Amino acid sequence: MEDNSDTPRAGVDGDAATEYEAPHEPQQEAEELTATAYAVLGILSINGEMLSAGEIKQRTTFALRFFYSAPAVSHIRRELRRLLALGLVQDSEVSLGGSRRAQVFRITPEGESALRLWVVEGDEDTMTVKDPLLLRVFLGRGAPLPSLLDLVDARLRQVDEDIRDVVWGHRRAAEMGLIPHEDRRHTMAVSQYTLRALYFTQGNLRQLRDTLEGFDDEAFQRDTRWSREELPFRPSDPTQDQGDR
């Protein structure tokens, strides 16, 4: 999936008023769909909504970004055109007030069938998790320690914000009456997994930071929160060489 750096974090984005396009006739000949196309079908299917391309982008940004990169609006539009041609979605126009109108899409029964089939029989992608922060720390022997700590702190702030976002999403879904609901058990299961993974990452980053901070021996010698005289080392074997401690 394509990524888009200027994605909206909340609220309805400005794409809803895009120019309306005439409906397409279903294409008889099937073609292979991308994972992004199935993600679009899934977003339309989850709550049974009619959504514009911008609203689909908004939902993918909020719902998928923790485990699958959110596609750009332009990519979503391309996939919607293909899905329309295949008869897997239908489009219509809605009034936004005054002369403003928007093209919205909903999944068809054929789209639901195609989505279920892909979930069961789709090719499994081999995924390698890439973490630039860990690569930079791994190669950080010659880098100033404060700079590495700043990198970890920046990631920690992002993880903290992501946790707040997921918790907010759970509360908002409950407020809207979307959960608990049998049709949304699977999406909620992944969302709860995401939250656990974020807390796990948060703990791992804090431990990584503590480990890196421990490389500064001079700072440790200046740390007076505990008196060294109150924590003496007294070996049980008096002949033990103190230098071997």
C-alpha positions as CSV (number, residue, x, y, z in Angstrom):
1,M,0.0,0.0,0.0
2,E,1.1,3.5,-0.6
3,D,1.8,5.8,2.3
4,N,0.8,9.4,2.6
5,S,2.5,11.7,5.0
6,D,-0.2,14.4,5.3
7,T,-2.9,12.1,6.5
8,P,-5.7,13.6,8.7
9,R,-5.8,12.3,12.2
10,A,-9.4,13.0,13.1
11,G,-12.5,14.6,11.6
12,V,-13.8,14.5,8.1
13,D,-11.2,15.4,5.5
14,G,-11.8,17.7,2.6
15,D,-12.1,15.0,0.0
16,A,-15.8,14.5,0.5
17,A,-16.8,17.2,-2.0
18,T,-14.9,15.7,-4.9
19,E,-16.5,16.0,-8.3
20,Y,-19.0,13.3,-8.9
21,E,-18.2,10.7,-11.6
22,A,-20.7,8.8,-13.6
23,P,-21.3,5.2,-12.6
24,H,-19.3,2.5,-14.5
25,E,-20.8,-0.6,-16.0
26,P,-19.6,-3.8,-14.4
27,Q,-16.7,-5.5,-16.2
28,Q,-17.4,-9.1,-17.2
29,E,-13.8,-10.2,-17.2
30,A,-12.3,-10.6,-13.7
31,E,-8.9,-9.3,-12.9
32,E,-6.5,-9.7,-10.0
33,L,-7.0,-7.2,-7.2
34,T,-4.4,-5.8,-5.0
35,A,-4.4,-6.0,-1.2
36,T,-5.3,-2.3,-1.2
37,A,-8.5,-3.1,-3.1
38,Y,-9.5,-5.7,-0.6
39,A,-8.7,-3.2,2.2
40,V,-11.1,-0.7,0.6
41,L,-13.7,-3.4,0.3
42,G,-13.2,-4.2,4.0
43,I,-13.5,-0.6,5.1
44,L,-16.8,-0.4,3.2
45,S,-18.0,-3.7,4.7
46,I,-17.1,-3.3,8.4
47,N,-19.9,-0.9,9.3
48,G,-22.0,-1.1,6.1
49,E,-21.4,2.5,5.3
50,M,-21.5,4.6,2.2
51,L,-18.2,6.5,2.0
52,S,-16.3,8.9,-0.2
53,A,-12.7,8.2,-1.2
54,G,-11.6,10.7,1.4
55,E,-13.6,9.1,4.1
56,I,-12.2,5.7,3.2
57,K,-8.7,7.3,3.5
58,Q,-9.6,8.7,6.9
59,R,-10.7,5.3,8.2
60,T,-7.8,3.4,6.8
61,T,-5.5,5.9,8.4
62,F,-7.1,5.4,11.8
63,A,-7.8,1.7,11.6
64,L,-5.0,0.1,9.5
65,R,-1.9,2.3,10.2
66,F,-0.7,0.2,13.1
67,F,-0.3,-3.0,11.1
68,Y,-0.7,-2.0,7.4
69,S,0.3,1.2,5.8
70,A,-2.7,3.4,4.8
71,P,-3.0,4.1,1.0
72,A,-3.1,7.6,-0.4
73,V,-6.4,9.0,-1.6
74,S,-5.2,8.8,-5.2
75,H,-4.5,5.1,-4.8
76,I,-7.9,4.5,-3.2
77,R,-9.6,6.3,-6.1
78,R,-7.8,4.0,-8.6
79,E,-8.9,0.9,-6.7
80,L,-12.5,2.2,-6.5
81,R,-12.6,2.6,-10.3
82,R,-11.5,-1.0,-10.7
83,L,-13.9,-2.2,-8.1
84,L,-16.7,-0.3,-9.8
85,A,-15.8,-1.9,-13.2
86,L,-15.9,-5.3,-11.6
87,G,-19.3,-4.7,-9.9
88,L,-17.8,-5.2,-6.4
89,V,-18.9,-1.7,-5.3
90,Q,-21.7,0.6,-6.4
91,D,-21.5,4.4,-6.4
92,S,-24.1,7.2,-6.0
93,E,-24.0,10.9,-5.2
94,V,-25.1,12.6,-2.0
95,S,-25.8,16.3,-1.3
96,L,-23.5,18.1,1.1
97,G,-25.7,21.2,1.2
98,G,-26.1,23.9,-1.4
99,S,-24.4,23.0,-4.7
100,R,-21.9,20.7,-3.1
101,R,-22.2,17.0,-3.9
102,A,-20.0,14.0,-3.3
103,Q,-19.5,10.6,-4.8
104,V,-19.9,7.8,-2.2
105,F,-19.5,4.0,-2.5
106,R,-20.9,1.0,-0.9
107,I,-19.9,-2.7,-1.2
108,T,-22.1,-5.0,-3.2
109,P,-23.0,-8.7,-2.4
110,E,-20.5,-9.7,-5.0
111,G,-17.9,-7.5,-3.2
112,E,-18.7,-9.2,0.1
113,S,-18.2,-12.6,-1.5
114,A,-14.9,-11.6,-3.1
115,L,-13.7,-10.2,0.2
116,R,-14.6,-13.4,2.1
117,L,-12.8,-15.5,-0.6
118,W,-9.7,-13.4,-0.4
119,V,-9.5,-13.6,3.4
120,V,-9.5,-17.4,3.2
121,E,-7.6,-18.1,0.0
122,G,-5.5,-15.0,-0.7
123,D,-1.7,-15.4,-1.0
124,E,0.1,-15.0,2.3
125,D,2.7,-12.2,2.0
126,T,6.1,-12.8,3.6
127,M,6.6,-9.8,5.9
128,T,9.8,-8.4,7.3
129,V,9.4,-5.8,10.0
130,K,11.8,-3.0,9.4
131,D,12.6,-0.6,12.2
132,P,15.0,2.3,11.3
133,L,15.4,3.2,15.0
134,L,16.8,-0.2,15.9
135,L,19.1,-0.1,12.9
136,R,20.4,3.3,13.9
137,V,21.0,2.2,17.5
138,F,22.6,-1.0,16.3
139,L,25.0,1.1,14.2
140,G,25.4,3.8,16.9
141,R,28.8,2.9,18.4
142,G,30.3,6.2,17.1
143,A,27.3,8.4,17.6
144,P,26.9,10.7,20.6
145,L,24.9,9.0,23.3
146,P,22.5,12.0,23.8
147,S,21.6,11.8,20.1
148,L,20.6,8.2,20.4
149,L,18.6,8.9,23.5
150,D,16.8,11.7,21.7
151,L,15.9,9.2,18.9
152,V,14.4,6.7,21.5
153,D,12.6,9.5,23.2
154,A,11.0,10.6,20.0
155,R,9.8,7.1,19.3
156,L,8.4,6.8,22.8
157,R,6.4,10.0,22.4
158,Q,4.9,8.6,19.2
159,V,4.0,5.3,20.8
160,D,2.4,7.2,23.7
161,E,0.4,9.1,21.2
162,D,-0.6,6.0,19.3
163,I,-1.8,4.4,22.6
164,R,-4.0,7.4,23.3
165,D,-5.4,7.2,19.8
166,V,-6.3,3.5,20.1
167,V,-7.9,4.0,23.5
168,W,-9.8,7.0,22.1
169,G,-11.0,4.8,19.2
170,H,-12.3,2.1,21.5
171,R,-14.2,4.7,23.6
172,R,-15.6,6.4,20.5
173,A,-16.7,3.0,19.1
174,A,-18.5,2.2,22.3
175,E,-20.1,5.7,22.4
176,M,-21.5,5.1,18.9
177,G,-22.8,1.7,19.8
178,L,-20.5,-0.1,17.4
179,I,-19.1,-2.4,20.1
180,P,-19.8,-4.8,21.5
181,H,-21.3,-6.2,18.3
182,E,-21.0,-9.7,16.8
183,D,-20.2,-8.3,13.3
184,R,-17.2,-6.3,14.7
185,R,-15.6,-8.9,16.9
186,H,-12.8,-9.5,14.4
187,T,-11.9,-5.8,14.0
188,M,-12.0,-5.4,17.8
189,A,-9.8,-8.4,18.3
190,V,-7.1,-6.8,16.1
191,S,-7.5,-3.5,17.7
192,Q,-7.0,-5.0,21.2
193,Y,-3.9,-6.9,19.8
194,T,-2.6,-3.5,18.5
195,L,-3.0,-1.9,21.9
196,R,-1.2,-4.8,23.6
197,A,1.6,-4.6,21.0
198,L,1.9,-0.8,21.6
199,Y,2.2,-1.3,25.4
200,F,4.8,-4.0,24.7
201,T,6.8,-1.7,22.4
202,Q,6.5,1.1,25.0
203,G,8.1,-1.1,27.6
204,N,10.8,-2.4,25.3
205,L,11.7,1.1,24.3
206,R,12.0,2.2,27.9
207,Q,14.2,-0.7,28.7
208,L,16.3,0.1,25.6
209,R,16.7,3.7,26.7
210,D,17.7,2.6,30.2
211,T,20.3,0.3,28.7
212,L,21.7,3.0,26.5
213,E,21.7,5.5,29.4
214,G,23.7,2.9,31.4
215,F,26.6,3.4,28.9
216,D,27.4,6.8,30.5
217,D,29.7,5.8,33.3
218,E,30.5,9.4,34.3
219,A,26.8,10.1,34.7
220,F,26.4,7.0,36.9
221,Q,29.3,8.2,39.2
222,R,27.5,11.6,39.5
223,D,24.2,9.9,40.4
224,T,23.8,10.4,44.2
225,R,20.2,9.2,44.7
226,W,21.7,6.3,46.8
227,S,24.7,6.7,49.0
228,R,27.5,4.4,48.0
229,E,28.6,4.2,51.6
230,E,25.2,2.8,52.5
231,L,25.6,0.1,49.9
232,P,29.0,-1.4,50.6
233,F,30.3,-4.6,49.1
234,R,31.4,-7.1,51.8
235,P,32.3,-10.4,50.3
236,S,31.8,-13.6,52.3
237,D,35.3,-14.8,51.4
238,P,37.7,-12.2,52.8
239,T,40.4,-13.4,50.4
240,Q,38.4,-12.4,47.3
241,D,40.2,-9.8,45.3
242,Q,38.2,-6.6,45.4
243,G,39.3,-5.8,41.9
244,D,37.5,-8.8,40.5
245,R,34.1,-7.5,41.5
